[in-house]
């Protein structure tokens, strides 16, 4: 049965949206910040030949660069100031998060509250600068060497000055995006970094629609295939929306306490365990590892002999790891399942949760506090992670299978759909929370006015 808060939230009317001035200002600020992000994606790095770069980008399709280009909204393809996007920050935050779960010193910092979180956030920023520097240097060097081996002068004046300038520009662009994301989180609506990633993905959607429409008008895409893609995308969106909000709620009971009227009352709450605790990390890690050989082969260019030892091995591996190949989809599914269990074990610690419940006097009915509670939490989490891994594998493998069968490149793959739907649902929830708080504020004001009239 729905609670009174749930029923009240379901009755929120958007007619009161015009009265929520603070919410409107937050939404307009978020839109303005995302527009700034899109403008920056068209500002190229100094020393880049844009026309030659577009020809070079056509030859590197299908690798890990293509996937990261999707997350940056085409900035990597255009080699803009924000070509690296916020992916270095995401990688650094994942590394720090894993280290805080495994290293005793960082684990102690994590338990110190606000001060510890600020320290970990500082380490994350240091890691972001380090990763941006390394990735920017190799990106600039790879652009020079790959352009030279392909006979395309993508860099006007190659050399160390270009590399240093590119690294400084890329580090500055990524750090500016982090600052912009923080401004969206504090002064806008939703999570800033997540909205920037989603905006980069959605920005390429009109191009995908126009390509599909032109292919359909030219006859290269049949009507059944087009309708099949539409049905698949809508079905996957509904499936993701359902499973991302699904959770197992464990009843937690606290000892009876005396109230102000002298009555003894037992408090109850719930411990929510998400069905997909790992989020979008498993498909990103699995696809990155599988696309790494293809990326190395593309940037190596003519330096690899396809009939030689190392070059022949890479060419053989590359044939079996192409998109849509059975080996690729099998390893992709296995990688997603592995990272689901691995990352869930990192971000959720049953022992720590059981100890916190025991310290606060809480217990799960029928389960003894302490070790038995830890074993029960681990048992429940393992069961729901199996369902979450199957769900993630289905969502990510089905688009790959459709692409392999039809030969039509699908822009909205499983990973991008997961990101877009998750961020959209989270943003809508925050908008509803602001509307709910606004309606409660109006109710309190009316109650005070009625009290004065009496």
Phi, psi and omega in degrees: 000136183287143179282172180293326178294320179294318180293324178292320179294326180288339181265011179296130181254132177287357175295332178279001182297323181294336180276341182277084185294319181296320179295319179296319178297322178295319180293317179296322177296319179297316179298317179297320179294321179291329176293320176300318177300317180291324177297319181294333181291349179253005177267111186282161173293150177293135178091015182255135173268106189296319182293317178292328180293323179295323176293323180291325181292330179294337182271351182249025180285144176099347181268191180292333177297322179295322180292315178293329177296327177294319181290335181264006178070031181086003181293324180292323178294325180269357183050056179275181179297335181249039183297328180278344179062212179256010180297323174300323178293319178298316179297315180295321179293324178293318179296315180294322179295317177294319180294324179292338177273341184250327183269131184297321182294313179291327176296323176293323176297322181296331182273359183276002177086222186296318181296318179294320178295322177296322178294317178295323177295324177294318176298322179298321179291319176299317177297325178295315178297318179297313181294321178297320180296313181294311182295321180295320179295312181292328178294316179293317179294319178294325178294320178294310185291319181291322177295321179292319181290334180268355180077022181240121181274080180285337178250129184292312182228084183292154180149184183292328179295320177295320181294316180296315178297321179294318180297314180299317181294318182291320177297315178298321179295317179294317179294326176294321177297322177296317177298318179296321177295322177295321178296321177295318181296319184274323186248351180249215180231136179088179177276123188297312182297318179296321179294325178294318177297316181296320180297323177295323179289314184292333182298335180269358182295317177302322178296319178296318180295318180294322177294319178295319180293318179293322176295323178290320180290328179279348178092002179283339178244121182285163181295320180296321179294319179297314179295324178297320178295319180296315179296319181295315181295316179296317179297319179293324178296315178296319180295317179295318179300322180289311186285329180288337177264355181284141180206155175260117183260114180267129180288127177242127183244142180245157182299159179292138180231150181283132178269182181293334180271005178086006181270151177267126183225135178263130180272146178227145175211182182231143174257105183279130175244114182293144178294323178246082181289329185283343179070223183263006183295316182303311179295327179294314179295316183296315181291326179296316179295321182287329182273356181297316178300321179296319180295317179298318180295320181293317182282338176291329175063230183281355181287345179259126178272116182296343179256000180272191184293290182293316180297321178294323178294316178297319180296321178294315178297320182297324180297323182273346181254021175287154177302132177091349177288146181302321180294320179298312182292326178293313178293327177298314179295317179296319179296320179297315180297317180297311182290335174299310180290321183294310184289326176297320178294334180281315187277340181237122181249104181299325181296316179294319179295318178296322179293320178296319177297319181293321179295324181273002178082010180269154179206154175273126183305129180087355181239130179290143177294156178097232186297319181295322177294320177299316179295321180293318179296319178295322179294314180293318182295323178295319180295314182286334177292328176299314179294318179297322179293319177297319179296313180296319179297317179297314183296324184273330184275327182301312176300323178298320179293319179296319179296319180294324183282325185260335183077009180263122179292122181263120181290313182276084175280186183296315182295315180294322177296320178300315181295312184297314182292318180299312182293321179296315179297318179295319180293318178297322178297320178291323176297317177297323178295319177295318177296320179296316178295324178294318179293322176296322177297320177296321179296320180293319178298318179295321179295322178293321179295318178295324179294324178291322180296328179287000000 
